[in-house]
């Protein structure tokens, strides 16, 4: 996904961008006295066949024969554009012939072809050596592969080789600055030397592209992890999908380095490039927090249609300079004009991410406009050579053994910009997480203070309590408040939700319980007071609660607000249900009265016990809870926790002692480790 780059190599295919084959000596071996001969008898390094060729429009299999008389054919300098020799007529099939002088004793000579055309045949002494596509009927093929073929030693022993090329030049090819043969399309030399130089050339020409694609895949992997963690940031998803489209073309691109493919593959590439463009635009809009406007949708549709139209022209050999321009105009307008304009506007409004993205976007836009200028220059026959020279300097400058493709260099700049944004965001998120951790630690400390750890002994009763939150801070709460008359006021409950919001609500409720207990110990009245304080004040959150007053003589008064009923000696106490706290203003709660005999045990639990769930999805349930109701609370909590805790667990047991027993108050609280720094 070449963010910020715009037009791809298909526009540059409209004019020739010549990349010098690295490691291949460009010095010609020199021409013989014969005007159409090339002297390769003293080759010490591979050489381009850049001599003057004999050329004829038309088609005849006899043209491939070495003894065919081509003296009346047009003599063409291959370093000049064919448009110079065919200014008006644009023939579809051209034959090229060249006589090459070789040392008869030499062996291992070979020809390397690259970028000649979409359909051609190359003959040496009448035998077909290299072919790609089909000329009749015309079936185009890709032409970016380096094709290497060894020349038979028997042909070399004659001392002269006749190289004949049959080339189909489509209407689309005639739009190029240099249609047909160009000296760098064919190189002669020792097979091993050509093989080595070919690999050096492939590495040098594609190193920047490969680096871009690998770095893009790395960025996409990071973006995927971020998207899975933060689904609301859709820009991460568009980054992943965009580079996925780019990666999907990579196997074909690598295969095409050494094999030409039927042009049907161009349609597949066009679909991927169109999808990549859409994801690129969606990514920019997501970073800017902008909707996908209708006019933007129309431009994207036109741009994708233009990409597919361009591939159709390349596949069928149709088209003209005008249709080539029309096919890329929507994409140019979208990527090189509208997106940079939006980035500039939002950067000026203080969006730093827009400023970071603006750098590769502007670089890519300048690249696109430079391509357009060179293409327009190539349409003028007298400027064709200058356009090729300009394209070399502007788009594929050589640095040592490497050809720096500025299109992919702009893509690397985009990857760097996106990487900077992701690092900035990750840093900001880490800082926010540190702040949240500090707030959680403070909330946990507050909750530890709010939940009772120890209180004075209550004469005549043994009290046990245990609490186990499912997270660092919990949503269960309970308060045990001894009264002056020797009675005990107990409130146990569970707030809706978990985490920090639940802990904040717990703090509100505990404070409200302590405040209300200052003037009433009636369970129903206390719950009504808590309900009024919660209604409409905590974002609609709810809480269940059960309030009980236990007198020294064992009289128990209960009121319930949607909480689980307690167990009396292993049996569930029948109490009336009611709406939870905060559900409705003015809710009244019913009161239940019963007697707690000496030796009897009253157990209160939160729903974290009955709702514990194991790996098979089975609930702990009421039956198991009832069976454990006579066990110590620490065992009840541990059993539910080991079964499969998924909510806060609280258990409180109050046993009325016999006359001979003394009272006991036992509290089991978790020792919470500090949050990681």
N, C-alpha and C positions, 0 to 999 in steps of 0.2 A: 504494500500500500504506500504509494509515493506521495505522502502528505506534503502539500505545498509545491508539487512539481508540475502538475498539469499534464500537457500532452506527452504521450509516450513515444516509443520508437516508431510507431506507425506514422506519425507526422514527419519525423525525420526521414522516413522511407520515401517521402515525396521529394526529397533532395538528398544527395549522397553525403553521408557523414563517413569520412574515410578514416579508419583507425589503422595506423601503420603496424604491420605485423612485427611484433617485438622479436628481436633476434634474427630477423631475416634481412640480409644485406640488400639494400635497395639499389646498389650500384649495378647497372646493367653491364653485361659482358661485352657490349659493343656490337654494332651491326657490321655485317659483311658488306661487300661491294654491292651485292644484290639488294634491291630496295626492300624486298619482303622477306629478308633472311635475318635470323638472330643467331649470333655466335655463342654457343654454350660449350664449346670444346675445351675451354680452359677454366671451367667453373671451379671455384674453390669454396664457394658458399652459395646457398640458394639465391636465385635471382628472379625478379618479376619479369614476365614477358611483356615488356612495355614498348615493343618495336612498332613499326608501321605494318598493319595487317591489310590483306586484301579482303574486301567486303562486297557482297552481292545480295540484293533483296530477292526473295523467291525461295523455292525449295526443290531440290533434286538430290536423290541419294548419291549420285555420281560425284557430287561436290566433295565427298569425303575421301575419294581415292587420291593416293599420293601423286599419280601421274596426270591428274586432271590439269588442263591448261587454264590457269587463272590470271594470265597476264593482262586480260582486258577488264578485270575487276577493278573497282574503285579502291585506290590506295588511301587508307585512313590512318591518321595518327591517333593511337588509342588514348593518348593523354588529352585529347580534345573531345568535346562533346559531340555525339552523333548528330545533334541538332544542327551542327555546323554544316554537315554533309547532306542532311535530309531536313531542310528548313520547313518544307511544306508537307511532303509525303511522309507518313509515319508507317512504314511497312511492319507487318506483324512478325515475319520470319526473316532473319538475317543469317547468312553464312559468313564465317570468318576463316581465313586461311593464313598460315604462317609456316615458312620453312626454317627449321632450327638445325644449325650445324652442331654436331656432337663429336666427341672423340670415339672412334670405332671400338677402341679397347675398353672403354669405360663400362661399368656395370652398376646396377642398383639405382639408376636414375628413376625419378618419379615426378608426378605432377600433383600439386595441391591446388584445389579450387575452393574459393570462398566468395559468396555474395554475388555470383554472376547473374542469376535471374531465377524466375519462378519455374521455367521449363527449358532444358537445354540438353544437348548431347555433345560430348567431346571425343573426337577420334584422333588416333595416332596411327599414321600410315594405313588408314582405311579401317582400322579396328576400333570399335567403341571402347573407350577406356573409362569414362565417367558419364553418368546420366542422372537427371533429376526431373521429376514431373513428366508430363506427356505433351508433346507439341501438336500431334495430330491423332486424335482430337485433343484439344487443349485442356489439360488438367494441371492446374498449378500446384506447386509444392513450396514449402518454406525454403529459404535460401541462405540461412545464416550459418549452416554447418560448414566445418572444415572437412573437405573430402580429399582423401589421399589415395592415389593409385600408382602402382609401379609400372614403368614402361618396360615392355618385353625386351630382354637383352638382344634378341634376334633383330629387332627393329633398329637398335642402336648400332649394330655392327655395320650398317650401310653408311654411317657417317652423317646422314641427314634424316631428320624427322619432319614429316608434314603433319602439322596440327591443324585440324579442321573443327570448327565449333558451329553447331546449329543452335541458334538462340531464338526463343520466342519473346518478342518485346510487345507487351500488352499496352493498351491505352493508358493504363495506370502507370506503367513503366515510363512512357513517354513524357509524363509529367515531371519525372526526375530531371535534375540538372544534367546527369550523365546516364542516360539509358544505355542498355547493352553493356559491352565489355569495357572495363577500366583496368589499367595495368596491374593493380593489386589483386585482381580477381584470379590470376593464374600465376603460379610460381613453379619453377623447375629447379631441381637439385637432387642431391643424394637422398634416398628414402629416409635413412636414419636422421640426417640433418634436418630434413623437412619435418619429420615426426617430432624431434626435439623442439624446433622453433615453433611448431604449431602449438605444442603444449605451453611453451613460454608465452606465446601470443594469447592463448585462451586465458591463462592465469592473469596476465597483465591487463587484458581488456575487461575482465569480469571481476577482478578483486574487489573493487568498490561496490559493485552490485551485490556480491556475495556477503560482504560485510554488512551492507544495509539490510539484507534479508535476515541474516542471523541475528543482528541486533534487534530487528523488528520482532522476530519470534520471541526473543528474550523479554522484550517490553510487553508483548502480548501475554506471555505467561504471568507476568506480574499483574497486568491489568485484569486478567481472568481471576486471579486470587482476590484482588481488591473488589471485583464485581460480586463475587460469591459472598463476600463479607458485607458489602454495602450495595444492595441492589438498587437503591434509589439513584445512584450515580450511573446513568445510562452511557455516559461517554466511555466508561471502561469497556462496556459491551461492544460499542462501535469500534474501539481500538482492536479488540480481539478479533471481531469479524472481518475488519479491514485487512489485517495482517494474515488472517486465515486465507482470504482470497488470494493475497500475494503469494503465500506459501503453496497454494494449490497449483499455481502456474510453474512453480520451481522444477518439479520433475520433468515436465515437458521442455522447459528452457534448458536444463542440463542435457537432456537427450538430444536436443536440437544443436548442441555444440558440434556433434559429429555425425548427425543423421538428419537429412531433410525429411519433413513429414508432409502428408497430404494436407491441403489447406483447410480441410474440414476442421482441423484443430483450431483454426483461427476463430471459428464461431464459439468454441468453448472458451478460448481466451477472451473474446469480446464480452461474453456473459460475465466472466470473473472480473474483468476490468470495469464493466459497468456497475456491478455490485460493489466493487471496491470504491468507486467514485461516490456512490450513494452513502456508504458507511463513512467515508471521509467527510462529506458535508454534514451528515447527522452528528458526527463527533464534534465538529466545530460548533454547531448549534447547541449541543448539549453542554459544552464548556461555557458557552455564553449564556446558558439558561434561556434560550430562545425557542419559541414554538416552530414547527415546520409549517411555514406559511404556504398558502395555496400557490402563490407565484413561485415560491422556492420548489414546490413539488413539480410544477410545470417545467421549470428549468432543468431539474434533475431528470425528468422523463425525456426531455429533448436531448440532454447530454448523453444519456444512455442510448437513445435511438441513434445519435450521431456516431457513437463508438461502434455500434453494430453495423451501421451503414458503411463506415470506413473499412471494417473487416470484410464486408461483402464485396466492396470494390477491390480489396486486395486479393480476395479469393477468386473472383471472376475475371480479374484483369480489366475491369471497366473503370469508368470515371474520368475526370478531367481536373484541371487545376481548380475550377470553380466548385465542383462537387467535393473535392478534397477540403477546400476552405469551409464550405457549408457544413460538412460533417463534424468539424472540430470547433466551429464557432460557439455553439451553446456551452460546451465544456470550458472553453477559454473564458467566456463571459462569467461562468459560475465560479471557477476555481481561481482565475487570475484577476477578477474584478470584484465580484460581489463579496466573496469570503474575505479578501483583504480589507475591503471597505468596512464590513461589519466589525472586524478585529480592531481597526483603527478607531472606530466610534467608541467601542467599549473600553479600549485602552485609555482613551482620553477621559472616560468617565471613571477611571480608577481601577479597572479590572487588570490586575497584574498578570494573570494567566493569559489574557488576551494579548498583552504586550509580549510575553514570551513566545506565543504562537505566531505573532506577527512577523518575527524575524524569518523563519523558514517560509512563511506564506509569501512575503515580499520577494525573497530570493527565488522561490519557484515561479512567481509571476514574471520577474525579470527574465528568467530563463525561457519562459513561454513566449514572451514578446520578442526575444532575440531569435528564437526559432522561426517565428512568423516573419521577421524581417529578412532572415537568410533565405527562407522559402520564396518570398516575393522577389528577392534578388535573383534567385535561381531561374525564375521564369523569363528573365531577360537573357537571350542567348549570349550576348557579349559579356555578361556578368557571371556566366555559369562557372567558369574556372575560379573566379574570385569568391563565389558562394561556397565552393568546396573548401577553399583555403580558409575562409572565415569560419566555416563549421568546425574545421580541425582546431583552429585556435580557440574558439569560444566554447566548444562543447566536449572535445576529447583531447585536451592538451596532454602531452606525455611528460611524466616525471620519472626519469630513470627507466626501469623496465615496465612501468605501469602506465596505463592509459586512464586518466582521471575522467570518468564519465560524470559531468556536472549534474546531470539529471539525478543520478543516484546519490551524488554528493549532497544535493539538496534534500533528498530523502533521508540521508543520515542526519542532517541538521534537524529535520523534523523529529526523528527518533530522539535526538538529544534534547530538544525542547520539551517533548512529552515526558521524557525521563526526569527532567528538572521539575516539571509540574508535579509528577507523582512523588518525588522526593520531598518537595515542599509540603504537599498534602500529608504525607506520612509523618513528617516532623510535626506538623500542626496537630494531627490526630494523636501522636504520642504525648504532646504537651497537654492536650485536652484529657487524655486518658489518665495522665498523672494527676491532674486536677480532680477528676472523678474519683480516682483511688483515694485521694486525700479526703474527699467529702464522704466516701464510703467508710473510711476508717473513723472519721469523726462521728458519723451516724451510728456505727457499731459501738463506739465507746458510750454514746448517749444511750443506746439501747441496753447495754450492759448495766448502766446505772438505773434505768427505768425498771428492768426486770428484777424482782426481789431475789437476793442471794441468801439473805439470812435475816431473821427477825426474832423477837423475843419469844420465849416458850409460851404456848397457849395451854393453860391448865386443862387437863382432862382429854386432850386430843393428841394424836400422832399425825403429823403432816409430812407427806413426801411430795416432791415436785421434780420434774425433769423437763428439759427443753433442748431440742436439737433442730436448728434452722437448716434448710436445704441449701441456702446460699450464705455468703458472708454475713448478711443481715437478714432478719426474718420478718414475717408478717403476722406471726402469732403473738399474743400478749396475754398476760394475766397479772392480777394484783390481789394480794392477800393482806387485808387491813384489819388487825385486831382492834376491837372497840373497847371503850372504857368499861362497859358492863360485862366484859368477859366474852362477848360473842365475836365471831369472825365473819368479816365481809369478804367474799370471794367473787371476783369477776374474771372470766376467761373468755377469749374470743380469737377471731381470725379475720384479718382484713383482706379485701380483694386484691389480688396481684402479689407480686414479689419484688424484691430488690429495694432500691432507694425510695421509690414512691410509697411502697408499703410501709417501710420503716418510718417515713415522715408521718403517715397516718397513724401508726402505732404511737408515736410521740404525742400526737394530738389527743388520741383516746386516753392514754395513760394520764396525761395532765388533766383531762376532763373528768376521769374517774376520781382522781384524788380531790379535785375541786368539788365535785358533786357530793362526795362522801363526807364533806365538812358539814353539810346540813341535812342529809338524809341517808338512812341505811336500809330503806325499803327497796328491794330489788326492782320491782316494777317501776317505781318512781325514778330510780337511778337510770334504768335503761331508757325511759322516756326522755330524761334530760340529755343523755348521750345522743339519742336520735335527733333531737332538736338542734344540737350543736353541729351535727354532721350534715344535715339536709342542706344541699345547695352550696356547701362551703368547701368541698374538697374534690371538685371536678366530677361529681356524680359517683364517686367511689362508695362501695358498700362494705359493711363489716358485720359478721355474726358475733353474738355475745350471749353469755349466760351469766346471770348474777344470782348469788346465793348468800343468805345470812344464816349462820349456824350458831345457835344459842348454847350456853354452857350446859343446859339441861337436855340437849340433843334435838331441839326443835329446829327444823329446817324450813326456810322459805325460799322458793325458787321463782325466777322469771326468765323467760327465754326469748331471744331475738334471733331465731333461725339457726341456733347452734345445736350440736349433737347433745342428746339427752345423756345424763350421767348414769353410771351403773351403781346400784345399791346391792352389795353382797352378790355380785355376779348377774343381777337382773336389771334390765333397762327400766329407768324411772319413767312413767308415763306422764309427760308434760305437754301442754298445748304449744303448738308451733306459732310463729309470728313472722312478720316481715323483718329482714335484717335492718341494722342501723343505717340510716341515711336514705332509705328507700322512699319513705313518705312522711311528710310532716304530720304531726298530731297522732302518730300511731300509739295505741294503748296496749300494754302488755299484761297478760293474765298472770296470776300468782298461784303457785302450788305449795301446799303445806304437807309435811310428813315428819315422822319422828325417827331419829337416828339412835338406835338402841346401843347399849354398851357392847363393845366388841364388833359392831357393824362397821362396814367400810364403804365409803362413798368415793367413786372414781370419776374424774372429769378428764376427757381427752379432746384433742382437736381432730379435725378431719384428716390430718396427715397420717393418722394411724390407720383408719379404715380405707383410705385411698392409696396406700402403698401398693405398688404394682411391680410384679416380677418381670423377668425377661420374656416370658410367654404372654404378657399382657394380662395376667390374672390378678384381680384385686385381693388385698388382704381381707377386706370385708368385715361385716358386723359379727359374723359367727366367730371368727378367730379373735376379734377384739373382745367379745364377751368371754371367750375361753381364757383369755389372759387377764381378765379384770381383777383376779385375786392375786396376781403376781406383783412383786415390787415394781414401782414405776420405772426404775432404771432398766429393768428387764423388758418391760413393755416397749419402751422407746427403742432399745437395742434390737428387739425382735422385728419391729416394724421397719427399722432402718435397714437391717440386713436383708429383709424380704425384698425391698426395692423402694427406697424413699424418693418421692418426687414432690413433697410439700413439707412445710415446717411441721414438726411433731412436738406436741406438748401433752404431758400427763401429770395430773395432780390427784393424790389420794389422801383422804381425811378419814382417820379411824378414831372412833370414840373409845377411849381407854376404859378398861374395867376399873373398879375401885382401887385395886391393888397396884395398878400400873401407873407409871409416870409418863408425862407427855414427852413427845419427841418431835423435832422439826428437822427434816432432812431435805436438803436441796441439791439437785444434780444439774449443774449448768455446764455447757461446753466451754472448754478453754480455746478461744479463737486465736489463731495465729495472726500476726500482723500482715497486712496486705503487702505484696511484693513491691519493692521500690522500683 
